[in-house]
Amino acid sequence: MNNNANDNSDGQTANNSSGQTDGQIARLQAIAQAGVGALGFEVLEVQLQNAGGELIVLVRIDRLDEQPVTMADITGASRAAEAEFDRVDPITGEYRLEFESPGAKRPLLTARHFERMVGLKARVRGDGQAFTAPIKAVEGQDVTFDVNGDDVTLKAGTFTANLAEFPDRHR
């Protein structure tokens, strides 16, 4: 395993191009979270990528205190998770473990994630919906979007969403 730390401030998002199942991704996410949770980080997303035949496990983290993720944070989280990945050894063969900050197109997973970004546009997919619209309000688990002047309310966790615009300040 190789281990790289990256700041994803440009918001580049890669696809799971290696065809792994949701169960495998969930297991890798749990391993990463076990490594970084005690340090005050949340694993937002894990992706498996195949770059020129090289397997990459990409982990996006955020700070639980909602402060900006620094390079020192990424380095510390990377080292902690690397120890957990080495202990569990979840992947046969060589792979590279990379860590990133959420970047401009951060995944929005929980009601709190949406609350932090109220007023900004999100790209929403799932639950019979596909649109890009401003986040209007969050009440409990219900997230309301302003879709062309109409309110569309969805329950957090029943759809996927990513930030579609970069905030003018850290949120």
C-alpha positions in Angstrom: 0.0 0.0 0.0 1.2 3.5 -0.8 -0.3 6.4 1.2 -0.8 9.9 -0.2 -2.5 13.0 1.3 -4.2 15.5 -1.0 -6.0 18.7 -0.5 -9.0 18.6 -2.9 -9.7 22.3 -2.8 -10.3 22.2 -6.6 -13.3 19.9 -6.0 -12.3 17.2 -8.4 -14.5 14.1 -8.0 -13.6 10.8 -9.5 -15.8 7.8 -10.2 -15.7 4.4 -8.8 -14.2 2.9 -12.0 -13.2 -0.4 -10.6 -16.8 -1.8 -10.3 -16.7 -2.5 -6.6 -20.0 -3.2 -4.8 -21.6 -0.9 -2.2 -20.8 -3.5 0.4 -17.1 -3.3 -0.3 -17.2 0.5 -0.3 -19.1 0.5 3.0 -16.5 -1.9 4.6 -13.7 0.4 3.5 -15.5 3.4 4.8 -16.0 1.7 8.2 -12.3 0.9 8.3 -11.3 4.4 7.4 -13.7 5.8 10.0 -12.3 3.5 12.7 -8.9 5.0 12.0 -9.8 8.7 12.0 -12.9 9.0 14.2 -10.9 9.4 17.5 -9.0 12.3 15.8 -12.2 14.2 15.3 -12.8 13.4 11.6 -15.8 12.1 9.7 -15.3 10.0 6.6 -17.6 11.6 4.0 -16.9 9.3 1.1 -14.7 6.4 -0.1 -14.2 5.7 -3.7 -12.2 2.9 -5.5 -10.5 4.1 -8.6 -8.4 2.3 -11.2 -5.7 4.6 -12.6 -3.7 2.9 -15.3 -4.1 -0.5 -13.6 -3.3 0.9 -10.2 -6.0 0.5 -7.5 -6.6 3.7 -5.5 -8.7 3.9 -2.3 -9.7 7.6 -2.1 -11.0 8.8 1.2 -12.7 12.2 1.7 -12.8 13.5 5.2 -14.2 16.5 7.1 -13.7 17.8 10.6 -16.4 17.1 13.1 -15.9 20.6 14.6 -16.7 22.0 11.1 -13.4 23.9 10.8 -11.6 23.9 7.5 -9.6 20.7 6.8 -5.8 21.5 6.7 -3.0 19.6 5.2 -1.9 18.7 8.7 -5.4 17.2 9.3 -5.1 15.2 6.1 -1.7 13.9 7.0 -2.7 12.9 10.5 -5.9 11.2 9.3 -4.0 9.4 6.6 -1.5 8.0 9.0 -4.1 6.9 11.4 -6.2 5.2 8.8 -3.2 3.6 7.2 -2.5 1.8 10.5 -6.1 0.5 10.5 -6.0 -0.6 6.9 -2.7 -2.4 7.6 -4.2 -4.1 10.6 -7.4 -5.2 8.8 -5.8 -5.8 5.3 -9.1 -5.4 3.4 -7.7 -5.5 -0.1 -5.6 -8.3 -1.7 -2.6 -7.0 -3.5 -1.2 -3.5 -3.9 -3.2 -0.3 -3.7 -2.6 3.3 -2.9 -4.5 5.0 0.0 -5.2 8.7 -0.7 -7.0 11.3 1.5 -8.7 14.5 0.4 -10.6 17.3 1.9 -14.2 17.5 0.7 -13.5 20.2 -1.9 -16.0 22.3 -3.8 -18.3 19.4 -4.7 -18.5 18.0 -1.3 -21.0 15.2 -0.7 -24.0 16.2 1.4 -25.0 13.2 3.5 -26.8 14.3 6.7 -29.3 17.0 7.6 -26.4 18.9 9.3 -24.4 19.0 6.0 -27.4 20.6 4.3 -27.9 23.1 7.1 -24.4 24.3 6.7 -25.0 24.9 3.0 -28.5 26.6 3.1 -28.7 29.0 0.2 -26.2 27.2 -2.0 -27.0 25.0 -4.9 -26.8 21.3 -4.6 -26.9 18.6 -7.3 -29.5 16.0 -6.3 -30.1 12.5 -7.7 -32.3 9.7 -6.5 -35.7 9.2 -4.8 -37.2 9.9 -8.3 -35.5 13.2 -8.6 -32.6 14.7 -10.6 -32.0 18.5 -10.3 -29.7 21.2 -9.3 -31.2 23.8 -7.0 -30.6 26.0 -4.0 -31.0 24.4 -0.6 -33.9 26.4 0.9 -34.4 25.0 4.4 -33.8 22.0 6.6 -36.2 20.9 9.3 -35.4 17.7 11.1 -34.4 15.2 8.3 -36.4 17.1 5.7 -34.4 19.1 3.2 -36.3 21.6 1.0 -34.9 22.8 -2.3 -36.2 25.7 -4.5 -36.6 24.0 -7.9 -37.6 26.7 -10.4 -39.8 28.4 -7.8 -41.4 25.2 -6.4 -40.5 23.7 -3.1 -39.3 20.1 -3.3 -38.8 18.4 0.1 -36.8 15.2 0.4 -35.6 13.2 3.4 -31.9 13.3 4.0 -30.3 9.9 3.4 -32.8 8.9 0.7 -31.0 10.6 -2.1 -27.5 11.6 -3.1 -26.4 15.2 -3.3 -23.2 17.1 -3.8 -22.6 20.8 -3.4 -22.9 22.4 -6.9 -21.3 25.8 -6.1 -18.4 26.8 -4.0 -19.3 28.9 -0.9 -17.8 32.4 -0.6 -16.5 31.4 2.9 -16.0 28.2 5.0 -19.2 26.8 6.3 
